[in-house]
Amino acid sequence: MTVCKHAYYSGRVQGVGFRFTAQHVAQGFAVAGFVRNLQDGTVEVLAEGSEEQVNGFFSTLAQRMAEYIEESKVEDEPPQGVRGFRIKY
């Protein structure tokens, strides 16, 4: 069963390689989605795949970027059928 999670990270999350780290971490999991910087200084991440893969992706990303994240909010959403994982600009 495919799940979709939409996350927002705040803190010192822009200008520290967050998007590139997310893209790199995604390569180790069977997830599709995107990562992008938002104008308010937060980073948005959407990932979908199996629950195990999506949870593993978000867990690994949070561990790798823990020193920069002050707050995170993760919401469940209906799957959108995205393909691949990319950085949005």
N, C-alpha and C positions, 0 to 999 in steps of 0.2 A: 504494500500500500504506500502510495506517495504522499508525503507530507510537505508542507511549505511553512517556513518560519521567516519572519521579517524582523530584523533587529536594528536598533539604533544605539550607537555608542557615543558617549560624551567623555570629555576630559581633554587631555592633550593628545588627540587622536588624528589630527591632521599635520602633515609635514614630518611624520615619523615612519613612513613606509607602511602604514596600515593597509592601504589598498593592495600593495604588492604582496604583502604578507598574506592577506586574505586569498588572493589569487593563487599564491604558491601552496597554501594549506589546502585549498579546494582541489588541487591536482592529486592529493592523496586520498580523496574521498569521491564516491560516486554521487556528486551533487551538481546541480545546475543553478545558476542565478547570477547575481551581480553584486558589486560593491561600488559605492561612490561617496564623495565628499558632499556635504550639504552646506548651503550658505551660512547656516547658523553655527558652524564649527563642529557639527556632529558628523559621524560616518554612518551610512545606511548600508545594510547587508541583507540580501534576500537569498535564501538557499532552499532548494527542494530536492527530494530524493526519498530514499527509505528513511524511516524514523531513526534507525541506528546510524546511518551515514550522516544525516543532517545534524543530529545531536553530537556526533563525534567531531564534525567540522567545527561547530560553534564552540565546543569545549576546547579543542586544540587552539582555535583562534584566540579565545579568551586567555588561555594560558600563555601563549606567545606574546600577546599584547597587554598583559596584566599591568605592567608598570605605567601604561598610558591611559588605561580605562578608569574613569571615576564612577560612571554609571552606565548601566545597560538596560535596555528594555527589549524583550523578545515577545513577539505576538505570533500566534498561529493564524494562518490564512489558508483559504482554499488553494490547491495547486494551480499554477498558471500555465504549466506546460512549457516552461522556458528550457532552452537547450544551451549547453555549454556554460562556462562561468567566465565572466568578463568584468573588466573595470569600465564603469560608465563615467563619462566626463560631462 
